[in-house]
Each structure stands twice: as structure tokens, then as C-alpha cells.
Amino acid sequence: MNPIKTIQNICFVVLFVLPFGLKAQNVGYINDYSISSEEFVWLFNKHNKDKGANTYNNLSKYLDLYINYKLKVLEAKKMKMDLDSSFIVEVQNFEKIIKPKYKFRKREMEFVLNEYKDGVLMFNVTEKLIWEPLYASNTADAELIEKKETEWIKELRSKYKIVVVEEELKKLSR
């Protein structure tokens, strides 16, 4: 075999084939925001201790809930809540606390930090848009809060383009 041709083939694979094969897979998209399969599975496993839980049906249901969660987070970011100085300080303090624990597991630390940031944003935006107005008007009860949140999710789902990558979801299930 021609050594130059072999080198050309290797270069072609390294430059053009591998980068596409190693591209992170996504289980879905909300507008331009991609939902990483890796982070999604990490969160699913963290919140579902049952080892047989990752069936297609369970992953699909969890993804639906996760999308609702992310819609709230994206709405909070749209409102620039992630730029609030108290939010930034809170996240920095949390990061200082967890950094030693995840010293050698950088990727997992990123997931924990993302989960924390998103959780705080989701809480803050829900408090501002749903809970505070109801409590201020003395009309807050569990049923009404749930109704308002359901309406809000419906509104967010119509406002954002949501795409679920079914093939990727099937690959993730057992």
C-alpha cells in the first residue's frame, strides 16, 4: 500500500470524520439551547435510584418534566435573573463549597453546578411570576398555584420551539 495514501487517509479521518463522531449528542433542543444527553442521563440517574428505571417510557416522561424545568430557567435568563449580583454571589459561594469534593471529577462538578444554578433560577422566576402575585393578592392556595404554573408552562411551550431527538432518547433507554 502507498504510504502517502495511507497518511492522507489517516489525516482525512482525524480531520473530518472523528470530530463529527465525537460530537456531543443531544436528546433535545429548546430554541437554540441544546439538552446534552450526557447531562440529562446524569440527572436522570441521580434522581432515579432504581437501576431498571431508564426505560424509554421513563426517560421520555422525565425529559418532559426536564423540558418544563428548563423552560422556566430560560425564562429567568431572558429576564436577566442570572446577572443579578445576589445570584452570582450565591453561585460563587456554592462553587467554593463543592469544589474540593469534586476535585478530580470536573465534568460531574459542572453538572452539579449547572443543576444548582438552574434550580435557583427556576425557584426565583417561579417566585416572582407565580407565587408573589398570588400571595400579594391573598389568593394563594395549592390548587391555584398549580393551575397558574400549568398555564405558565403551556404558555412557555407555545413560545419556545421544542425538539425531542427520539432516536437519541431510544439509544439512552435499556
N, C-alpha and C positions, 0 to 999 in steps of 0.2 A: 504494500500500500504506500502511496505517495505521502511522505512526512509533511509536506506543506499542506496538502489537502486535509490531513488529519488535524493539523494545528488550526486550519481555517474552520473545520467542523466544531472543534472544541471551543474556539472563540465565539462562533455563532451561538452555540448552546449557552455559554456563560453570559453573553451579552443580550441575547434576545429571548431565549426560552426560559431559563431559570428565573429571571425576575418576575415573569408572569405566573409561573408555577408557585412561587413563594409568596405571591401577593396575599395579603390577609383576606380571609374570606369574611363575608358579611351575611348575617342572617336577615337583615332588613335595612331599610332606609326611611328616614323621616326628612323630607325635603333633601337637603344636601348632607344631612347628618347620617353617617353610616353606623349601624349596630354591629359591632365586631362579634363574630361567632365565638372567639376565644373568651372575651369578657362576659358575653351572655352566658356561656356554659359555666364559667367560673361562678357567676352569681346564682345561676340555677342550682348548681351543686351545693353552694353554700346554704341556700335556703330550702333545699330538699335533701334531707339526710338519707332518705330511702334510696338505696343504691339501684333499685329497679325502676326508679321514678322517671328516667329520661326516655319515655316512650314518645312517639310523635305527638300523640294527643296531649300529654302533659307539657311537652315543650311548647306546643302551639298555644295552649292556654296561658302558660307563663309568659310567652312572648307578647300576647295580647295585653296582659297586665303591665309588662315591662314597657310596652309602647305607650300606654296611658301615663305611666310614671315619667317617661322621657318627654312626652308632650308637655307636661307641667314644667319640667326642667327647662325645656327650650323656651317656654313662655316666660319663665323667670329670667332667662338670659336676654330675651328680647326686651324685657323691662329693665335690663342692666342691673339686676339684683346681684349678679356675680361680681360687679365692680364696686359694690358697697364696702366701705372701709371696715366695718364691723365683721362682715362676712369674710373678707380677706384675712383679717387677724385671727378669726376663729379657725379658719382652714390652716393657717400657718402654725397655730398652737397645736392643732391636732396632728399635723405632719411631724412636728418635733417629738411628740409623744410616741408615734408609731414607728418612726424611722429606725430606732435601734432594734425593734422587734423584727423588721423585715430587711435587715442589713444585707443579707445575701439573696434576697428574693425580690429583686427590684420590680419585676413585672407584676407580682402579686401586690406589692405595695402600691403600685399605680392603680390597680383595681380597687383596693381598699380606699385609697384617697378619692378616687372618682365616685365611689359609692357614697362616701361621706359628703363630698361637695354636692352631689346631686340630691342627696337626702335633705340636706339643709336648704337647698334652693327650692325643692319641692314643698317642703314644710312652709317656708317663708311665703312663697307665692300663693299657696292654698290659704294660709292665714290671712294674707292681705285681700285676696279676691273673694273668698268664700266665708271664712269664719268671722272675721272682724265685722263685716257689714251685718251679718245675722245677729251677732251678739250686741252690736250697737243699737239695733232696732228691737232688741228683746224678743226676737222670733226664733232664736236658735234652739233646735231640738235635733236629735239624732236623725230622725226621718227627713226633716227639711234639709239638713246638711248633706245627707246622702243624695237627695234629689238634686240639689244645686250642683254638687260635684259631678253627678251623672250628666246633667245638662251641659256643664262646662266641658267635660270630656268629649261629648258629642260635638260641641262647637269646635273644639281643638281638632278633632278628627276630620272635620269638614274643611278646616283652614289649612292643614298641612297635608302634603302628599305622602302617603304611607305605602311602602312597598315591602312585602314579605317575600324573601327568596325561599320558596318552597323546597327547591332541590337541596339547598344548604340545610334547611331545617330537617329534611328527611335523612341527610347524611349524619346529622348530630344525634338522631334517635337510635335507640337499640331495639 
